[in-house]
Amino acid sequence: MSTRRIYLDHSATTPLDERVFQAMQPYFSEIYGNPSSVHQFGQEAEAAIEQARQDIATIFHCQPQEIIFTSGGSESDNLAIRGAAFAARQNHKGNHIVTQALEHSAVGRTFKQLEEVFGFEVSYVPIDKEGRVTPYALRSVMRDDTVLVSIMYANNEIGTINPITELAAVAHEYGAIFHTDAVQAAGQLDLNVSHLGIDLMSISGHKFYGPKGIGALYVRHDTPIIPIQTGGSHEFGLRSGTHNVPSIVGMAKALQFAYQEREKHIEHYQLLRDRLIDGILNTIEDVRLTGSRTERLPSHASFVFKHIDANNMLMALDAKGIAASSGSACKTGNPEPSGVILALGYDLEWAMGSLRLSVGRQTTLEDIDYTLEILPQVVTVGRKLWTPIA
Ligand SMILES: Cc1ncc(COP(=O)(O)O)c(C=O)c1O
């Protein structure tokens, strides 16, 4: 085991910013009232929530009442998609909903459930070889009865950024609502909702140095959507449940810091990311960059390696102190390829060996150079262990 600890899994989660931690602390102790209570204890907590809502709205360029607090990216996706689909049904609009194969499971499985349990008709937009959804491809599946389109802003596994403004415009031509999962984009890409022209947008606190278990959904003011969690009518009736005050405060602070300091961080990420990509492509054989070289998240590098089981690779890297991740899952010792990599057209000889390396604020050039030294050794050993697929 190595004594080094290099964290290259910032797309999975980021550490909490120390300044955010400080800002959250009073809401665990002194300021403990229930924000729904009329007394001063409650109103102090309520004021903090409304300030957080205002701060996020400033970054989104929207009205504060268009921000709904949720328990994270998954819940925001569920509320957006199921809420909009159910509202369309209630209003006797169409029954056709659209997404694509590379979505996070919070979107993908919600669409599956809407299809299998609730009888919606789902179409999947074809993707290009870099995993991008083009406006042309979206247009090819749109119909007059399409009520909802959900396409992610940036992909978690391959980092590809989609042309959201153009895609939203196509959806609107057909009178459909447009949702984007911006969970990976938040903290790095433009979140101005009037530039993007979207109706619904999901974010999650823990991807931009905020706390885990907190998220938000932007709901454009005239968007027909009904709650999926009913109860005491919190959050303008769209999401019931007593507010997680410290985390709401923390998420808003984290987003503010991320956008105040964005240029500096993006420059740092891109330098490290490009060094990783060039170093890996130049020194290792039979490796491909997955996703786009240019239209990709600044912090994100992802690859497929031929004839290697990614789970072996992850364990070997971990033993050398490098934390990375893969889209391939190891379920009870039975490795499975990444669905995203398969959808991009790679066969099993490649799809078992996907690797994601995502850099962050604390990552250094030395961390990258150490990774570039270790990875070729890990790949060489891993390939010796490869058993051909029958
Ligand atoms: C693209 C995307 N959507 C949704 C989620 C789920 O977010 P959360 O972990 O906050 O539920 C993730 C988390 O990895 C993600 O990457």
The ligand as an ORCA input file, in Angstrom:
! r2SCAN-3c Opt
* xyz 0 1
  C     -25.186     13.530    -14.067
  C     -25.654     13.183    -12.688
  N     -26.960     13.261    -12.388
  C     -27.433     12.971    -11.167
  C     -26.596     12.561    -10.157
  C     -27.165     12.240     -8.809
  O     -26.889     13.261     -7.902
  P     -27.010     12.984     -6.308
  O     -25.823     12.174     -5.952
  O     -26.961     14.343     -5.692
  O     -28.302     12.311     -6.093
  C     -25.217     12.439    -10.422
  C     -24.295     11.939     -9.373
  O     -23.277     11.381     -9.649
  C     -24.736     12.768    -11.718
  O     -23.447     12.673    -12.036
*
